[in-house]
């Protein structure tokens, strides 16, 4: 069932899971936690602790970087996969931009 489409009655849950509060945090945890046990295997390498730690960081930092960089693409894909509108991703940013524009127009006119 990993990666498959959920039933139609679960669409609201999928939407809240992806774009709801904490959606980015959950996404990052889902991408980072599975690699941690593999990285911990580096601690079995004999020698000073800083060597396996630096090896772990050399793998973990790009992993996190690319996870964050690809987050909107993956979220858009998941929304489309479940038949939801991908425009849901920018709802918060559009609302913030609308508030800022209204505030600007209120202060300085049009």
N, C-alpha and C positions, 0 to 999 in steps of 0.2 A: 504494500500500500504506500510505500515511501515515494512521494512525488506525484501521486495520482490526484485526479480531481475528486473533491468531496461531493457528496450528494447535494442536490439543489437546496434542500432545507438548511444546509450549513453555510449558505452564501453570506448571510449576515455575520456569522462568526468569522469567516475568512476575511471579510472586509474589515472588521474590527481588529483582527489579528495583524493585518498588514498595515493599515493606515490609522488605526486607533492609537490611543495613548500607550506608549511603550513599544510600539511596533518596531522601531529601529533597534531598540535594545534587544528585543527578542530575536530579530534577524541576526544581529551580531553574535549573540550567544549561540544561536544554532550553527553558525559558521565557525566559531572559535573553539567552543568546548570539545567537539569531536577530535580536534588535532592535539589538544593538550596531552592526553595519555601517550601519544606517539612522541611528542617532544620530550616528555619526561624520561623516555628511554635513553636520551642523551646523557642523563645523569649516571648511567651505568659505565660510561667511558672513563677509564682510569686517568688520573692526573688531577691537577688543580681544578677546583670547582668552577673557576671563571671560564675555563675552556668549554665545557658542555653548556654553561649558561650563555656564552656568547654564540655558540652554535644554535641554540634554541632561539635566541633573539634574531639571528640572521634569517631564520625561517619564519618566525612569528610576525615580525614587523611588516614584511611585504604581504604576508597573508592578510593581516588586518587592513593594510592600506588598500589592497585590491578588493577586499570584502566591502569596505566603505565606498570605494569608487563605483563598484558595480551594484550597490544596493538599489538605486532607483530602477535600473534595468531589470533586476531580478523581481522586484516588487511589481513592476508593470507586467512582467510575464505572468506572475502568479495571479494577478487580477484578471488578465485576459484568459488565462487557463480556466478560471472558474466562471467566466461569462460576465464579469463585472467591468464597469467603465474604467479604463486606465487613467482618465482625468481625475479620478478620486485622489491620486497622489498629490496633486498640487492644490488641494482645497484649502489647506491652512495658509499657504503662501499667498494664494489669491485673496483670501479674506483679509490677511494682514495688509496687502497692497491696497485693497479697497478702503480699509480703515485709514491708512496713511494718506491716500489721495483725498478722502473726504475731509480729514483733518487739515490738510494743506489748503483745500478749497474753502474751508470754513475760515481759516486764518487769513488767507491772502486773496480770496476771491478767485474767479476764474479768468 
